[in-house]
Amino acid sequence: MPALQLTDLEWEAIRLSLRVAFFSVAGSLPFGIAVAWLLARRNFPGKWFIDGLVHVPLVVPPVVVGYGLLVLFGRRGPIGAWLYDHLGITLIFTWKGAALAAAVMAFPLMVRAIRLSLEAVDRKLEAAARTLGAGPFDVFLTITLPLALPGVLVGIMLAFARSLGEFGATIIFVGNIPGQTRTLPIAIYTLTQQPDGDLAALRLSVISLVLALGAVVVSEFLARRIELRIRG
Amino acid sequence: MLEFSAEKRLGDFRFAATFRGPPSGLLALYGRSGAGRTTLINMLAGLARPDAGKIALGDRRLFDFDAGIDLPPERRRIGYVFQEGRLFPHLDVKANLLYGHRRAPAAERKIGLGEIVELLGISHLLARRPVSLSGGEKQRVAIGRALLACPQLLLLDEPLAALDSERKAEILPYIERLRDELSLPIVYVSHDATEILRLADQVLLLEQGRIAAYGPVADVFGRPELQRLIGAAEAGALVAAKLESHDEDFALSYLRFAGGRLAIARIAADVGSELRLRIRARDVSIALARPSDLSIQNIIAARIAAIHPADGPYVDVELDAGTPLWARITARAAHDLSLAVGRDVFALVKAVSIDRQTVATRPNA
């Protein structure tokens, strides 16, 4: 086997990981922006609770989060049963479930970055837009969000990288099924459990590093270009 | 026609004001910072909510506490030019200008981009980003942006405060053009008497959240009891005059006014123009006899109408020279000259003391 050629199994793990990470970020981004906006701009009773809840995946063991997902989204779980009966969706032991697990684990990072950038947007500019005839949602789309875009990109990048690396919650919730839920970290774990898997595990580890670094570099580059466009 | 009546409490500060704005022309809100000027226009714009009261513009009710009406800013159709411009940094100048225009009801888009760009002299800036503009350019774009939203009232909150005097002089003529060429009522907030004397038709003087005076600018600035609020250095008379001739050899302009002829430094107006200028009380001296061999160019016969005590060692002498004039002199001088009401005297005004920036092309306000 040539050292620089990827095997089919490696390709499979990479493709699966990218797919899981992509859908994890794409699916949670609208919620991430909404929650970040609520936390940055609104005061309401129970705000502390929402704020805490968002941060839970950052502080509890990932295994606990995975177990929680299993209880809620399993076939007999309150949400999982409803999803299966009404929409025919099964999350457990599927790549969709892996995406959900990754999304939950990455959510605090995404919300933090977006919230900070929303807080940094000058509200006087929003007031000016209101006097020019733009309603609140119009202002959000045309003023607030474009000005917060660098921070939103950072949030996307952090969530993407976190999703690529998600292990604990994933393996509890969706297991270790080749082609379905065996993402890069789980494939690495599997290989390290085999007597002759060291080299293969090393190769996958390097691939993980390259992917994560690539995500950081690309998003930093984009964020900088947008920042330049905004600040001139 | 603007009808305003509102109260608001902000911590220890209480604001309460009721007035009717003029249907057109420029109404200046004057007062020290903290007097409630910005509170007032934020209530007009819908950016601050009164605790009680009513605000109406023409037949549109913008706010009515008892009726539960509170139009949001985007539905008030009131243009707002902020002190710091507040251009959108992620949009170029053209997109900034059109932001409100695109959102204005199609039937009310009376003014077009080309017209505004020409009025404000900003055609060369359209493709630029706000960050690359000078302070004066930013303010002109901000004014254009507010106008292009086709508002029914334009608010300007100290639009010149952040600019140096050169930039101010650059923008003042544009604001005069707005006032004269668009039939749009303007509310102009300032703490700079020079700007107000130059631009305003009416002045609303605020003090500690209340209206201390309201009326034509010449009346408000001519009232002795208000001089404490206006600021001793700024107090004086506003005089209507007609430009009689220019003296090119000496770079002077001669004005005819009720009290005779005035020489001032050459101004840019045309012969025959009706003007308004301010003669500050502290720039006027009094002589009992017509002096000769004197550098002072303007010697005006007048009669003493009243003598008002002022702060410190001064008195304010109200003179009738066919039009009111004020002279601020020391009480000692008044005593030494035995000044008394009814006495005929001469008012002396140095030509150089008349600030050309305050010479306005609007005599009748």
Interface residues (C-beta under 8 A of the other chain):
Chain A: K124 L125 A127 A128 A129 R130 T131 L132 G133 A134 G135 D138 T142 I143 P146 L147 R229 I230 R231 G232
Chain B: A45 G46 L47 P72 P73 E74 R75 R76 R77 I78 G79 Y80 F82 E84 R86 F88 P89 H90 Y99 G100 R103 A104 R129 P130 V131 S132 R145 A146 A149
